[in-house]
Amino acid sequence: MAKQRDEPRISVNKLAQYVTSRAARQNQILRNAKFPPDYITTYYRDAAEAIARFLAGGMIDLSILDNSISVLSQKVAGNVYETRRVAGNIDAIETFASLLDDINYGGASAKLGAQKAPHLVLGGVEISVRPEVTLHSTSKAGDMVGGIKLHFPKTEPMDEEQANLVSALMSAFCKDHLWKDGTPLPAHCIVIDLASGKVYPGVKSVKQRLKDIEKCLRSNCNAVAGDREVKWPILDPRMAKFGRTQIQRSALIKQWVVNRLPFSVLF
């Protein structure tokens, strides 16, 4: 049985997809956020670790990437899933290697990001940002900080607006949790999408994008006072069994909220 998250929480990459998606896709994203499959966080771990180490080393030692590909190539897969996972990680590293000329730190130094980082809280929702690499520089205004976020799934390539949303959320994360390292510099908040093979520089317009994201969270995720129990808890793997239309489900939700019907009526 899939594990369940009781409090609203979502990854930064999925949130960017959520904000720019239609209702059906939004519901799927929220359902996966509440009942996350175990394989999601580990599928691209090998590639993520190799790429992060290479970036943190100043993009000098190419043997980090070559050795990781070699180790993965020698793995004996026990099933179809593992075969695809290994092939996916090798492809991700090779795609990354083809993007090196597009990655520019802008004079910053790089460090490995924390394996376990605090969440960014926006609109009552916990957002897992966790930059794989943090970027640090010094200017006349003082110390500056940013980060690099990686995105992998081939079936879900990022578009420019989604990458810009991730960049803006990284700026907010740096402001809330990396303030000891300096002031967030939007130009240092870079997104590398291995699915589309694109590097997106840090976005300049941060404040308005954060406002748009928070508005979306408050209106759609219903994560503010009095509404927390509405949308997040009704997402349940069993919902698909009943074949109810969106209109039918919306009517039931309205009845439950207005008349305080038993929670079970939703299922």
C-alpha positions as CSV (number, residue, x, y, z in Angstrom):
1,M,0.0,0.0,0.0
2,A,1.3,3.4,-0.9
3,K,2.4,5.6,2.0
4,Q,0.3,8.7,2.7
5,R,1.3,12.2,3.5
6,D,-1.1,13.8,5.9
7,E,0.1,17.4,5.3
8,P,0.1,19.1,1.9
9,R,3.6,18.7,0.5
10,I,4.9,18.7,-3.1
11,S,8.3,18.8,-4.8
12,V,9.3,22.1,-6.5
13,N,9.4,20.5,-10.0
14,K,6.0,19.0,-9.6
15,L,4.6,22.3,-8.3
16,A,5.8,24.0,-11.4
17,Q,4.0,21.4,-13.5
18,Y,0.9,21.8,-11.3
19,V,0.6,25.5,-11.7
20,T,0.8,25.3,-15.5
21,S,-1.4,22.2,-16.0
22,R,-5.1,21.6,-16.6
23,A,-7.4,20.2,-13.9
24,A,-7.1,16.5,-14.8
25,R,-3.3,16.7,-14.7
26,Q,-3.4,18.8,-11.5
27,N,-5.5,16.1,-9.7
28,Q,-3.0,13.4,-10.8
29,I,-0.1,15.5,-9.5
30,L,-1.7,16.1,-6.2
31,R,-2.7,12.4,-5.8
32,N,0.9,11.4,-6.5
33,A,2.1,14.0,-4.0
34,K,-0.2,12.6,-1.3
35,F,0.5,9.0,-2.1
36,P,4.1,9.1,-3.4
37,P,5.4,5.9,-5.1
38,D,8.5,4.6,-3.5
39,Y,10.5,4.5,-6.8
40,I,10.1,8.2,-7.6
41,T,12.9,9.5,-5.4
42,T,15.4,6.7,-6.2
43,Y,14.9,6.2,-10.0
44,Y,17.5,8.8,-11.1
45,R,19.6,8.8,-7.9
46,D,22.8,7.5,-9.6
47,A,22.7,10.2,-12.3
48,A,21.8,13.0,-9.8
49,E,24.7,12.1,-7.5
50,A,27.2,12.0,-10.3
51,I,26.0,15.2,-11.9
52,A,25.9,17.0,-8.5
53,R,29.5,16.0,-7.7
54,F,30.7,17.1,-11.1
55,L,29.0,20.5,-10.7
56,A,30.2,21.0,-7.2
57,G,33.7,20.2,-8.4
58,G,33.6,23.2,-10.7
59,M,32.9,21.1,-13.8
60,I,36.5,20.2,-14.2
61,D,36.8,16.4,-13.6
62,L,35.0,14.6,-16.4
63,S,36.1,11.3,-15.0
64,I,33.2,11.7,-12.5
65,L,30.7,11.3,-15.3
66,D,32.7,8.7,-17.2
67,N,33.2,6.5,-14.1
68,S,29.5,6.7,-13.2
69,I,28.5,5.6,-16.7
70,S,31.0,2.8,-16.5
71,V,29.7,1.5,-13.2
72,L,26.1,1.7,-14.4
73,S,27.0,-0.1,-17.6
74,Q,28.4,-3.0,-15.6
75,K,25.4,-3.5,-13.4
76,V,23.5,-6.7,-13.8
77,A,19.8,-5.8,-13.9
78,G,17.5,-8.3,-12.2
79,N,14.3,-7.2,-13.9
80,V,12.9,-5.0,-16.6
81,Y,12.4,-2.1,-14.2
82,E,16.1,-2.1,-13.2
83,T,17.2,-2.4,-16.8
84,R,15.2,0.7,-17.7
85,R,16.4,2.5,-14.6
86,V,20.0,1.9,-15.4
87,A,19.5,2.9,-19.1
88,G,17.7,6.1,-18.0
89,N,20.5,7.1,-15.6
90,I,23.1,6.6,-18.3
91,D,21.1,8.6,-20.8
92,A,20.7,11.4,-18.3
93,I,24.4,11.6,-17.6
94,E,25.2,11.6,-21.3
95,T,22.6,14.3,-22.0
96,F,24.1,16.4,-19.2
97,A,27.6,16.0,-20.7
98,S,26.3,17.5,-24.0
99,L,25.0,20.6,-22.1
100,L,28.3,21.6,-20.5
101,D,28.9,24.6,-22.8
102,D,25.5,26.0,-21.8
103,I,26.1,26.0,-18.1
104,N,27.5,29.2,-16.7
105,Y,28.0,29.9,-13.0
106,G,28.6,33.6,-13.6
107,G,31.8,33.6,-11.5
108,A,30.2,31.7,-8.5
109,S,31.7,28.8,-6.7
110,A,29.7,25.6,-6.3
111,K,29.0,23.3,-3.3
112,L,27.0,20.2,-2.9
113,G,23.5,20.9,-1.6
114,A,22.2,19.4,1.6
115,Q,20.8,15.8,1.3
116,K,18.1,16.7,3.8
117,A,17.0,20.3,3.5
118,P,14.1,22.2,5.2
119,H,11.0,22.8,3.2
120,L,9.9,26.1,1.7
121,V,6.4,26.9,3.0
122,L,4.2,28.8,0.7
123,G,0.4,29.2,0.9
124,G,0.3,26.6,3.7
125,V,2.0,24.0,1.5
126,E,5.4,22.4,2.2
127,I,7.5,22.5,-0.9
128,S,10.6,20.3,-1.2
129,V,13.1,22.5,-3.1
130,R,16.5,21.0,-2.1
131,P,18.9,22.3,-4.8
132,E,21.4,19.6,-5.8
133,V,24.1,22.3,-5.8
134,T,24.3,25.7,-4.2
135,L,26.2,28.6,-5.8
136,H,28.1,31.3,-3.9
137,S,29.6,34.6,-5.0
138,T,30.6,37.9,-3.6
139,S,29.7,41.4,-4.9
140,K,29.9,45.0,-3.7
141,A,26.5,44.4,-2.0
142,G,27.9,41.4,-0.1
143,D,27.7,37.6,-0.3
144,M,25.2,36.2,-2.8
145,V,23.7,32.7,-2.9
146,G,21.7,30.6,-5.3
147,G,21.4,27.0,-6.5
148,I,21.0,24.5,-9.3
149,K,18.0,22.3,-9.6
150,L,18.0,19.2,-11.8
151,H,15.0,17.7,-13.6
152,F,15.0,14.2,-15.1
153,P,11.8,12.4,-16.2
154,K,11.9,12.0,-20.0
155,T,8.2,11.8,-20.1
156,E,7.8,15.2,-18.4
157,P,10.1,17.7,-20.1
158,M,10.0,21.2,-18.6
159,D,9.0,24.2,-20.6
160,E,10.4,27.7,-20.1
161,E,7.7,28.9,-17.7
162,Q,7.9,25.8,-15.5
163,A,11.7,26.3,-15.3
164,N,11.2,30.0,-14.4
165,L,8.8,29.0,-11.6
166,V,11.3,26.6,-10.2
167,S,14.0,29.3,-10.4
168,A,11.7,31.7,-8.5
169,L,11.0,29.1,-5.8
170,M,14.7,28.5,-5.4
171,S,15.2,32.2,-4.8
172,A,12.6,32.0,-2.1
173,F,14.2,28.9,-0.6
174,C,17.6,30.7,-0.5
175,K,16.0,33.7,1.2
176,D,14.3,31.5,3.9
177,H,17.0,28.9,4.5
178,L,20.3,29.9,3.1
179,W,20.3,33.5,4.4
180,K,23.5,32.8,6.4
181,D,25.3,32.3,3.1
182,G,24.1,35.6,1.6
183,T,21.4,37.3,-0.3
184,P,19.6,35.3,-3.0
185,L,20.8,36.2,-6.5
186,P,18.1,35.2,-9.1
187,A,20.8,34.8,-11.8
188,H,22.3,32.0,-9.6
189,C,19.1,30.0,-9.5
190,I,19.6,27.8,-12.5
191,V,17.5,24.9,-13.7
192,I,18.9,22.0,-15.8
193,D,16.3,19.9,-17.5
194,L,17.7,16.6,-18.7
195,A,14.4,15.6,-20.2
196,S,14.4,18.4,-22.8
197,G,18.2,18.8,-22.8
198,K,18.0,22.5,-21.9
199,V,19.7,24.8,-19.4
200,Y,17.5,27.6,-18.1
201,P,19.2,30.6,-16.5
202,G,17.9,32.2,-13.4
203,V,14.7,34.2,-13.9
204,K,14.7,37.9,-12.9
205,S,11.0,38.4,-12.2
206,V,10.7,36.5,-8.9
207,K,8.2,38.4,-6.7
208,Q,5.3,38.2,-9.2
209,R,5.8,34.5,-9.9
210,L,5.8,33.7,-6.2
211,K,2.6,35.7,-5.8
212,D,1.0,33.7,-8.7
213,I,2.2,30.4,-7.2
214,E,0.8,31.3,-3.7
215,K,-2.5,32.3,-5.3
216,C,-2.7,29.0,-7.1
217,L,-1.9,27.1,-3.9
218,R,-4.5,29.0,-1.9
219,S,-7.3,28.7,-4.5
220,N,-6.6,25.2,-5.8
221,C,-4.8,23.2,-3.1
222,N,-7.1,24.7,-0.4
223,A,-4.2,24.7,2.1
224,V,-5.3,27.8,4.1
225,A,-7.3,27.8,7.4
226,G,-10.6,26.1,7.2
227,D,-9.9,24.6,3.8
228,R,-7.0,22.3,4.6
229,E,-9.4,19.3,5.0
230,V,-11.1,19.8,1.7
231,K,-8.9,19.0,-1.3
232,W,-5.9,17.3,0.2
233,P,-7.7,14.6,2.2
234,I,-10.2,13.7,-0.5
235,L,-7.4,12.6,-2.8
236,D,-7.4,8.9,-2.4
237,P,-6.3,6.0,-4.5
238,R,-9.8,4.5,-4.1
239,M,-11.4,7.4,-5.9
240,A,-10.8,5.9,-9.3
241,K,-12.7,2.7,-8.4
242,F,-16.1,4.5,-8.2
243,G,-15.9,6.1,-11.7
244,R,-17.5,9.3,-10.5
245,T,-17.4,12.2,-12.9
246,Q,-15.7,15.5,-11.9
247,I,-19.2,17.1,-11.6
248,Q,-20.4,14.3,-9.3
249,R,-17.3,14.6,-7.1
250,S,-17.6,18.4,-6.9
251,A,-21.2,18.1,-5.8
252,L,-20.3,15.6,-3.1
253,I,-17.5,17.9,-1.9
254,K,-19.9,20.8,-1.7
255,Q,-22.4,18.8,0.3
256,W,-19.7,17.7,2.7
257,V,-18.4,21.2,3.2
258,V,-21.7,22.9,3.6
259,N,-23.7,20.3,5.5
260,R,-20.8,18.8,7.4
261,L,-21.6,15.3,6.1
262,P,-19.5,12.3,7.2
263,F,-16.1,12.2,5.5
264,S,-17.0,8.8,4.1
265,V,-19.6,10.3,1.7
266,L,-16.7,11.3,-0.5
267,F,-15.9,7.6,-1.1
